[in-house]
Amino acid sequence: MEFSALAPGTNLLGQTAIICSLPFQSTFSRKREIASYRTATPLLVSLQSVVALTSNDESCTIESVKNVSRQRAEHLYQIEQQLTDDRKARREAVNGEGIYRWREKRLILGWEAGLLTAGLLIRWRILLKK
């Protein structure tokens, strides 16, 4: 299981939490028929609360917990670069969703990657064993 969480000590009602939630807001395509539903709800949980919940489940055990923020940020930056530099990927994205959505997608990818790189968000990978 993987999820992103706010860095420890972040005030849920503070400016940092608001800035961290922006890339997780829902967006709509130019056709308004297809929505990209994202939510900032996972940012409200902490690693400790997820570990506590899974530890109470006797049907599975936690095998490992790993901070994968750097890998996730690199992956997001890579996707953003591909949308910018790869002519075919760029053309498909612009033709499929429009130039506005292409720009928005690149901004969201870069924003989330920046938050992970700055340590404002932390991406966790928990390996569970049944």
Secondary structure as the mmCIF struct_conf table of DSSP 4:
data_model
#
loop_
_struct_conf.conf_type_id
_struct_conf.id
_struct_conf.beg_label_comp_id
_struct_conf.beg_label_asym_id
_struct_conf.beg_label_seq_id
_struct_conf.end_label_comp_id
_struct_conf.end_label_asym_id
_struct_conf.end_label_seq_id
STRN STRN1 GLU A 2 LEU A 6
HELX_LH_PP_P HELX_LH_PP_P1 ALA A 7 ALA A 7
TURN_TY1_P TURN_TY1_P1 PRO A 8 GLY A 9
TURN_TY1_P TURN_TY1_P2 LEU A 12 LEU A 13
BEND BEND1 GLY A 14 GLY A 14
HELX_RH_AL_P HELX_RH_AL_P1 GLN A 15 SER A 21
HELX_RH_3T_P HELX_RH_3T_P1 LEU A 22 PHE A 24
BEND BEND2 GLN A 25 GLN A 25
STRN STRN2 THR A 27 PHE A 28
TURN_TY1_P TURN_TY1_P3 ARG A 30 LYS A 31
BEND BEND3 ARG A 32 ILE A 34
STRN STRN3 ALA A 35 SER A 36
BEND BEND4 ALA A 40 ALA A 40
HELX_RH_3T_P HELX_RH_3T_P2 THR A 41 LEU A 44
HELX_RH_AL_P HELX_RH_AL_P2 LEU A 47 SER A 55
TURN_TY1_P TURN_TY1_P4 ASN A 56 ASN A 56
TURN_TY1_P TURN_TY1_P5 GLU A 58 SER A 59
STRN STRN4 THR A 61 ASN A 67
HELX_RH_AL_P HELX_RH_AL_P3 SER A 69 ASP A 85
HELX_RH_AL_P HELX_RH_AL_P4 ARG A 87 GLU A 97
HELX_RH_AL_P HELX_RH_AL_P5 ILE A 99 ALA A 118
TURN_TY1_P TURN_TY1_P6 GLY A 119 GLY A 119
BEND BEND5 LEU A 120 LEU A 120
STRN STRN5 LEU A 121 LYS A 129
#
